[in-house]
């Protein structure tokens, strides 16, 4: 027999006779299971008290079982009504009176009707659906001169009130045994599932990633220990009521899957992935994530393994759109550079795709299975830039993380480091970078231990480094170290033949197609693209969201493009068009949030409003 904890199974009896039968059978089977014989109106309070104290299964019968089944969240096993029990009850009633009425719930009454059809015995059957009806039925029977009724505890209480005799319902040992065996089977299954859950939780809590599962309403139904800390959530919380998940709402409800998307949570950058699980009746979303600082805090082989998974180049040369000669020449030269391990410097105007080329070189190189880590010198203050590149030891300076931090040069071991806008690197950082390139080793800030490293360096700038050297704004010795292989990218004005190809590729990426008139094509190919591909991309996104027509002419480009440097004055919106845009604002916002996979920053840029304004509009939808 399955060993039981205290009160894991309990029984609610519905009559004194059944209580006696159950107690006798439990004694024979040497089982210690509590049996409660309570008024219908006291059952739920007792059941909830027992559940809070660890009860996992309840055994009962008739209306009491139905009440429990509808109001508690644990299995309720019913002691079934059977022919033999009904026969014994009817015969006992016959010995006391010839005018018999039975009062009960549907299951009991159905068995009584079946018994009548087989035996042709005459007695009245009164079916009730809730206990509030019982007294009315008993009163009516009393008025009809019935002196005896068959039923359970509540029927007995009401019958005595009207001076009527009662025969309590009966059962047999077989039905009780069946209910006990079913309860033990349930208990075994529950224990097995709990063991699986414990093992699963132990495994989930070993991972360094936060893992959280939510239902379609946003309620957290499962989360590991790391997830509680990382996502600032716990089981039962609704993530859409958390400020740091507000911008994810549209993406999740529209079933957009996110990959390596950065979010700010509790002052740290968290990289989040979202996958969805659907079946016929349910929809769930699984979020996994890790803090970038958490990854950088790992050292040695563990940090390198996690970095190789977390910092992967996303692009290859095949992702670069365009067939113009200047672009193809740049791609050909970059492919040649990818075969060698020497430093590469990429020069190009803003928006020409410098990081796209850097990632493609890495993806084509022998280091493609290792980390690709990018840092922008213009985006970080000098002190933070140094700590990002070199890391620091515990206590290096005020406000540092306990245990220190692994820097990019250490984390990128055997991979590629891409330093964007290297022209903006402070001279103090340039000196340290030169030493790393010369000696293939460095020390963390505040540390003394020499750390060896091996990485391929790719740098980029939109400024002429040689001119900066001549103005003493960039170290000459570092210039010759980083500019071993030089790659200059053509701007969009030098590859006008690629413009329509780029536009079409962006439209295909978002499942749309436009027809461009000749004057629209002329506008696109003749415009002065100071922002290059990035500017062109922004215009296409605006058209995707704002254009009501699939045919794009020059006026439409001027109206919705809002391109910086456009040579043609945009035609102002008419009053009716303005009204139309206001009325369709909800549709436009939903569409742009889908296009940007729920990224509120990108969406606000496309719509030309601030992120806070966009969020206010989303909340008012």
N, C-alpha and C positions, 0 to 999 in steps of 0.2 A: 504494500500500500504506500502511496506517495506520502512522505512526511510533510506535516503542515505546520506553519507558524500559527501563532495565536490569532484566532478569529479570521483567518484568511477566507474561510467559508462559513456562512451563517445561514440559519433557516428561520423564515417567518411562517409560522403555522396559522391556519385560518379556523381551527376548531380544537376544542379540548381533546376530542377523540383522535384527531390526526396527530396532535402533539404527543399523545400517549403512544401511538403506533411508532412515530419517529423515534421517540426516546428509547423504546424497546429495541428497535432495530439498530440504533447507534450503539447500544450496550452490547448487543450480540456481535457487532462488527468491531467493537473496542475502539470506537471513534469518539473523539471529544469535539463535538461541533455544537456551538450555542444554539438553542432553540428559543425563539421569542414568540409569544402569543399576545398580540397587541390589537387594540382597536385600529380600524382602518385609518382614522385620523391621526394616529400617533406613529404610524409606520415610517413615513418619510423622515421625520426628525431623527428617529432612531437609526434609520439606514444611513443618513448622511453623517451622523456621529461615528458609526462603525467604519464607514469608508474613510473618514479622516484618520482613523486609527489603524488602517491597514487592511480592511476587508476588501477582498478582490472579487468574490462571487456570492450572490444571494440565491437561495432556493426558496420558492414560495408556490402559491397556487391561486388560480381563479382571478378575481378582481384585484386582489392584493398584488399578485404577480404583474398584472397589467399596469397597475399604478406605478410600481417600481420600474418596470421596463421603460415607461414614458418619462421618468423623472430622475433616474440615476445614470451615471456614465460607466457602469461596470456590468458584466454579464448577469442576467437574471435567468435562472433555470427553473422551469415550471414542473411541478408534480402533476402529471397529467390525470385527467378524469378518465376512468375506465368502466367497462360494463359491470365488472364484479363489484366495484365500490358502490355504483349506483343501485345495483340489485340489493345489496345489503341495507342501504339507506332506505329504499322504498319499502322493503319488507318490515323493517323496524317501525316505519311510520304506519304501515297497514295494521300492525298489532295495536296501535294506539288510537287510530281514527280511520274512518272510511272516506272522509272528505279531506283530501290532501292537496296542498298547493306547494310548489317549489319555486323559490325566488333565487335568481342567480344571473351571472353575466353570460354573454353569448356562447362561450365554449361549453360551459356546464349545461346550458339550456339545449344546445345542439345534441349533446350526448343523451339528455333526457328524452328528446323527441325521437332519437334513434331507438332508445330503449322502448318507448311506447309503440313504435311501428313494429317491433319484433314481438312484444308481449301482449299488445292490445289492452294494457292496463290503463285505467282512467284516473287521471289526476291533472290538476291545473298547472301550467307552466307560465311563470311571469318573468319575462326577460327584462333586465335593467342594463343601462349603459354607464351609470355612475351612481355612487353611493347616496347622492342627494335624492335619488328617486325611490330609494328603498322604503323610507317611512310612508310615502304616499301609497305605495303598493300594499304595504302591510295594513294601513288604515282601510283601504278598499276591501281587502280580503276579510278583515274583521267585520266590516259592514255586511259582507256576503255570508257571514256566519261560518267562516272557516275557523276551526279550532286548533289546527296544527299546520306548521310550515316546515319546509326543508330548506336549509341554507347554511351560511357561514356565520362568523362572529357578529357582524353588523346586523344581519337578519335576525339573529338570536336576541340581540339587545333591543331591537325595535319590536319584535314579537312579544317579548315579556312586558313591554310597556303597554301593550294592548291586551294582556292577559291570555296570550295564545301559547300553545305548546310548541316545542322546537325539536326537530331531529337534525343534528349537525351532520354535514356531509362527511363521507368516509372515503377511504382509499385502501389500497392493499400494499403489502411489502414490496411487490414487484415494481409498482410505480415509484415508490420511494427509493428503492435500490437503483432504478434507472436514472432518477434525478441525481442521486449521489454520484453515480459513475460518470454522468455527463459533467457534473461540477468538477470532479477530479480531472477529467480530460481537459476542461477549460483551464484549470489551475496549472496543469503541466504545460500547456501551450503558452500561457502567460509567462511562466517562469523561463521557458526557452526563449521567448521573444525578449524578455528583460535581460537575459544573459547575452543575447546577440547585441542588444542595445548597449550594454556595458562594454562589450568588446569593441563595438563600433565607435563608441565615445572615446574609449582609450586610444584607439588608432587615430581618430580625428584630432585628439588633443596632443598627439605626438608631432603633428605637422607644424611647420612654421607659418603656414598660411592660415588666415581666418577663413572659415567656411560657414555659410549661413544659407538656410533654405526658407523661403517665404511663400505664402499662398497668394492667390490672385488679389486678395484685398491688401496685401502688404504685411500681413501678420507673420512674425517669426515663429516657425514651427520647429526649427532645429538649428542649433548653433554650437560651435565648439568653443573651448575656453579662449583660444586666441581670437576668435571672432568677436566674443563679448568685449574684449579689450580693444580690438582694432576698430570695429564698427560702432562702438558705443551703444550696443543693443543687447537685449536678452530675450529669451523665449517669451512669447506673448506680446511683445512690443509691436507696434506698427511703424515700419521704417519710413513710411511716407509722412509721418508726423514729426520725423527727425529733420532739423534744418539741413544737415549735411547730406541727406538723401533726396531733398526736394527736387533737385535738378534731374534726378534719375527717373522721376515718376512717369513722364511721357514715354520714355524709352521702354520701360518695363511693361506698361499697359498696352503698348503697341507691339510687344513681343520682339523688340530689337535686342539682338545679342551684342554685348560689348566685349571688346578685347583690349586688354592693357590700357584701360582708360584711367587717367589720373584724377583723383578727387582730393579735396582738402578736408580732412576730418581731424578735429581736435588739434589743429596747428601742425599736422604733419601730412605729407603727401602719401596717399594710399593708391596703389595700382589695383584696379578692380576689373574682374572678368565676370560677365553675366551669361548664363545659359538657361534655357527654358525647357521644362518637361511638361508634356501634355498627354492626357489620355482622354477617353470619352467624356468623363465627368469632372476632371480636375485639371488645374493648371498651376504649376509651381515654377519658381525661379530660384536658381542656385547661384549665389554670389561667392566668389573666392577673391581674396585680396592679400596684399602684403604692403607694409610700409617700406618706402624706399630707404629711409634711415635704418630700418630693421635689417634690410638686406646688406646695407653698407657696413653694419656693425658686425657682420660675420667675418671671421678671418680664415686664412689658410684654405685648405681644399674644400671645406664645406661652403665657404663664401664663394669660391670660384665656381663650384658646381651650380649653386643657386644663381649666380650671376649669369652663367652661360645660358640658363633657362629664361631668366627674367629680362636680360638685355640682349635681345636678338635683333639683327637688322631685318626690317620688314620688306625692303625693296631690292629688286634686281634690275639689271639693264633692260630686261624685257618690259619693265613697268614704265620706262621713259618713252613718252609719246612724241612722235615726230620723225619725218623721213628726210628733212632738209639736209643739204650737204654739210653746213657748219655743225649741225647737231651730230650727224653721223661721224664726222671726223673726231669730235670730242669723245663720243662713245668708243670709237675704235682705239683712241689713245688711252682712255681710261681702262679698257680691257687689257691693253698691253701692260699698264702699270700694275694691274691686279696680280699679274704673274710674279711680280717681284715684291720684296719686303721693305723697300726703301720708303722713306717719308714722302708724302704727296701733299702739295699745296694747291688748293682749288681756288681760283679767282673768278668772281662773277658778280654782277649787279644783284641787288636785292630781288628775290623771287625767281632766280634763274635755275634753282634746283641744286644748290651746292651739297646739301645733306643727302639728297636723293642719289647723287653721284657717289658720295662717300660711302653710303650704305651698299650701293651696287658694287663698288670696288671690293669692299669687305666680303660681300656674298659670293664674289667670283674668286676670292683668294683662298690660299691654303688654310687661313684662319677662320673660315666661314662658320665652323661649328662652335666657335668660342664667342665670348661677349663682344658686343659693339656698344660702346658707351660714349654718349655725346655730352659736351658741356659748352655753354656759350659764355665767353669772357665778358661780353657787354651786359649780361643779365645779372651778374653777381658782384657785390662789393669785394674789394681786394681780400679782406680777411676770410670771407666765406669761400671765395674762389680757391684760396690756398688750402683751406681745410677740406674742400671737396676733392681737390686733386691729390693731396698728400695724406689726408687723414690726420688724426691726432691721438695722443695717448691720454689716458685717464688723468684729469687734473691739469691739462695743458694750459687752460685759461678759464676764466669765469664763465659759467653757463654751459660748459661742455657736458656731453652725455657720460654717465658713469660707465666705465669700461673702455672709453675711447671710441674711435670710429675709424673704419677702414676707408681709405681714399680710393679714387677712381684708378690711379696708376696701379694700385695693389689689386683692386677688384678686377681689372681688365687683363689680368695675367693671361698671356697667350692669345689675347684677342686684339681688338682695334680700339684706339682712343681717337675720337673726332673732336677737335677743338675748333669751334666756330668763332668767327670774329676775333681771331688771335691778335689782330691789329690793336684790339682794345685791352690786351693783357698789360697790367702794370709792369714797370721795369723790374720790380722786385720779384714778381712771378716769372718773368722772362729768364732771369738769372737762374732760378731754381729749375725751371724746365730745361734749360740748356744743360745743367749738370746731370739731370736724369737721362737725357739723350746721349750724353757722352759716356757716363759711367754705368748705365743700366741698373742703377740702384738709387735709393733715397732713404731718408728717415722721416717718420711721422713728425708733425709739429709737436714740440715739447719732448720728443723722444731721442734716444741715442742709438738704438739698434738699427743696423743697416739692413734694408729690405731690398732684395734683388727682384727685378721685374723684367718682363719681356712682353712688349706690345708693339703693334704697328701704329705709327702716328699718321693721321690725316688732318690737315688744318685747312681752314677756309677763311676768306676775307672778301669784302667788297671794296677794299682799299688797296692801292698799289703799295706793297710792302717795301719795295726798293726805294720808292719816293719817301716813305716814312724813315727808312734807314738814313737817307741823305739829310733828312731834317732832324736826325738824332732822336726820333720818337720810337724807333724799334732797333733792337740790338743787331748789329751786322753779323756777329758770329751765330746768333740764333737763326737769322734769316737764311744763312747757307745750310744750316742743319735741317730746317723744315722745308726748304724749297729745293730739295734734291730733284724731285720730279714735279714739274709744273703743269697744271691743267687749267686752261682758260675756257670758261663757258660762254657761248654766244647769248646775247640778250634776245628778246622776242622780236625786236625790230630787225635783227640780222637773220631771222628765220621765220619770216612772215608766211611762208608756205606751210608752216606747221600749225598756224592758228586755228583754221577750221577743223583740222584733225584733232587738236586738243579739245576744242569745244564739243565735238561729237563724242569723244571718249568720255568726257565728263557727263554728258547727257546719258550715254549708255550705262555708265556707272550707277545712275539713279533711275534707270528704267524709263527714260523719257526720250522723245525725239521732237525737234523743231524743224520747220522749214524756214530757211533764211532767204529773204529777197536779195536781189543783186545789190541794191544800195546798202543793205545790212552787211553783206559780205564785204563790200567796199569799206564800210565804216570799220569793221573788225580788222581788216588787213592793212588799213592805212593809218590807224590810230597810233599815237605815240605812247607805247606801253612802258611808262616809267617804272611801273611796279611789276612788269614782266608777267610770268605765268600766274603768279599769285593774284595780280590785279584782274587778269582775264578770268581766273577761277571764281573770284568774288562776283563778277558780273553774271556769269552763268548761273551761280546759285541764286542771285536776285531774280533772274528770269524764271528759274524753276518755281520760285515761290510766288512771284508777283504777276507774271504775265498771264492774262486770261485767255490768250490765243496761242495756238500751236504754230502760227505763222509770225515770224519776227521780221519787222522792217526796220529801217533806220530810225524812224520816230520812236519805235518801241525800245530800241537800244538806248537812245538818248533819255527816254522817259524813265525806264526802270534800271538802266545800267548804272547811272550816276558815277561814271568812271572818272577817276582823277585824271586830269589832263585831256579830257575829251574835247575835240575841236569844235563840236556842234553844240549850240545852246539847246538845252533840253526844253521840249514843249511842256508848258504847265498843264497840270491835270484840270479837266473840266469839273464843274460841280457835281454832275451826275456820276462821273468816274470816282470822285472822292467818296461819295456816298457808298458806291459799290465796294470800294476797298474797305471802308469801315464795317460794312455789313459782313464782308467775307473774312474779317480779321481772325475769327476763331479758326476757320478752315486753314488760313495761311499759317498761323502759328503752329497748328498741329502738323501741317505738312513739313514745315522747316524743322521742327523738333524731330520728326521721323528721319529727314534727310541727314541731320547732324547726329543721329543716334542719341538724342537726348542731351547733347552738349549745349548747355545754356549760353556759354561764352561764344561758341561759333554761331549759334542761332541768332544771338543778339547782333553779332557783326553783320550777318546777312540781312537782317531786318532793319539794320540801321538805328537800333535803339540800345539803351544801356541794359546790362544783365538784370539790374534791379527792376527796371521798367518792364522788361519781358516777364520777370517772375510775378510781378503784380498782375499782369494781364493773364498769365497762366492760371493764377489762383482765382481769377474772376470768371474763368470759362465755365 
